[in-house]
Amino acid sequence: MTIQLYCFGESGNAYKAALALELSGLDWEPVKVDFFGGETRSDAYRKDVNEMGEAPVLVDGDFKTSQSGAIQAYVTEKSGKFGGKDHTENYEMFRWVLWDNHKLSSQAGMTRFLMNFLPEDKRPAEVIGFMQGRLKAAFETLNTRLEGRDWIVGDQISNADISCCGYLFYPEPFGFDRADWPNIDRWLGNIEAIPGWKHPYDLMPGSPADRA
């Protein structure tokens, strides 16, 4: 049975789930969510798809879950890929997924939205500046972690990498320039070199160009 992923191209959190599915080799298909048209805020979406009013959402037969970390864990359980090789690695990977969700992706997603998807006269400069300061601290943490490492945990790509890269391939400005962070730049290159890797706008339906 084909797994369905409710997603949209502009979402870094959806990209984490879509990339995990794509690289796992599992049979899946995207279901476009019209986030900018208000679909996730509709009563129908909350009733039929996700009570939290968010994307991504994975549906596999009778099984359904949301939140990128939970979806990644399900992909690992089903495919046997992207997990740690032992108990210690699994918890180290999980630690970095939680760090990303709290310190990196949450800041990057909000900052990118404020800077690119709001009308220019409604972009709060002070908030953006504050968020970029927090992002810089997160980039420093990740760049330091990757010193002398090809991957965040272990010797191959794991859910830690898939989670932490979620927003870093997007072209819209939000305070991240790969050239400023050589270890992150090298690591993103490692991910891009994996057979089957795709840019978020190539992997999922929806992009800013569709609304231009």
Backbone hydrogen bonds, N-H to C=O, Kabsch-Sander energy under -0.5 kcal/mol:
donor,donor_aa,acceptor,acceptor_aa,energy
3,I,27,D,-2.6
4,Q,59,V,-2.8
5,L,29,E,-2.2
6,Y,57,V,-3.1
7,C,5,L,-0.6
7,C,31,V,-2.3
9,G,205,P,-2.6
11,S,8,F,-1.9
12,G,10,E,-0.6
15,Y,11,S,-1.9
16,K,12,G,-1.6
17,A,13,N,-1.3
18,A,14,A,-2.8
19,L,15,Y,-3.2
20,A,16,K,-2.0
21,L,17,A,-2.2
22,E,18,A,-2.8
23,L,19,L,-2.7
24,S,20,A,-1.4
25,G,21,L,-0.9
25,G,22,E,-0.6
26,L,21,L,-0.7
28,W,26,L,-0.6
29,E,3,I,-2.3
31,V,5,L,-3.0
32,K,30,P,-0.5
33,V,7,C,-2.4
34,D,32,K,-0.5
35,F,33,V,-1.9
37,G,34,D,-0.6
38,G,35,F,-1.7
39,E,34,D,-2.4
41,R,38,G,-1.1
42,S,39,E,-1.6
46,R,42,S,-2.0
47,K,43,D,-2.1
48,D,44,A,-3.0
49,V,45,Y,-2.7
50,N,45,Y,-2.3
53,G,50,N,-2.1
57,V,6,Y,-1.3
58,L,65,T,-3.1
59,V,4,Q,-2.7
60,D,63,F,-3.1
63,F,60,D,-2.1
65,T,58,L,-2.1
67,Q,56,P,-1.0
71,I,67,Q,-2.4
72,Q,68,S,-2.8
73,A,69,G,-2.0
74,Y,70,A,-2.0
75,V,71,I,-2.5
76,T,72,Q,-2.3
77,E,73,A,-2.3
78,K,74,Y,-2.4
79,S,75,V,-2.7
80,G,76,T,-2.7
90,N,86,D,-2.4
91,Y,87,H,-1.9
92,E,88,T,-2.1
93,M,89,E,-2.8
94,F,90,N,-2.3
95,R,91,Y,-2.2
96,W,92,E,-1.6
97,V,93,M,-2.0
98,L,94,F,-2.4
99,W,95,R,-2.1
100,D,96,W,-2.6
101,N,97,V,-2.5
102,H,98,L,-1.8
103,K,99,W,-3.7
104,L,99,W,-0.7
104,L,100,D,-1.4
105,S,100,D,-1.9
106,S,100,D,-0.8
108,A,104,L,-3.0
109,G,105,S,-3.0
110,M,106,S,-1.5
111,T,107,Q,-2.5
112,R,108,A,-2.7
113,F,109,G,-2.0
114,L,110,M,-2.6
115,M,111,T,-2.2
116,N,112,R,-1.6
117,F,113,F,-2.3
122,K,119,P,-2.3
123,R,120,E,-1.2
125,A,123,R,-1.0
128,I,124,P,-2.6
129,G,125,A,-2.5
130,F,126,E,-2.1
131,M,127,V,-2.7
132,Q,128,I,-2.4
133,G,129,G,-1.6
134,R,130,F,-1.7
135,L,131,M,-2.4
136,K,132,Q,-2.3
137,A,133,G,-1.5
138,A,134,R,-1.7
139,F,135,L,-3.0
140,E,136,K,-2.2
141,T,137,A,-1.9
142,L,138,A,-2.5
143,N,139,F,-3.0
144,T,140,E,-2.2
145,R,141,T,-2.2
146,L,142,L,-1.8
147,E,144,T,-1.4
149,R,146,L,-2.1
156,Q,153,V,-0.6
159,N,82,F,-2.3
162,I,158,S,-2.1
163,S,159,N,-2.2
164,C,160,A,-2.4
165,C,161,D,-2.0
166,G,163,S,-1.3
168,L,165,C,-1.1
169,F,165,C,-0.6
170,Y,167,Y,-1.0
180,D,177,D,-2.1
181,W,178,R,-1.7
185,D,181,W,-2.8
186,R,182,P,-2.3
187,W,183,N,-2.2
188,L,184,I,-2.8
189,G,185,D,-1.9
190,N,186,R,-1.7
191,I,187,W,-1.8
192,E,188,L,-2.6
193,A,189,G,-1.5
194,I,191,I,-1.6
197,W,194,I,-2.3
202,D,199,H,-1.6
203,L,199,H,-1.7
204,M,200,P,-2.0
210,D,207,S,-1.7
211,R,207,S,-0.5
211,R,208,P,-1.3
212,A,209,A,-0.7
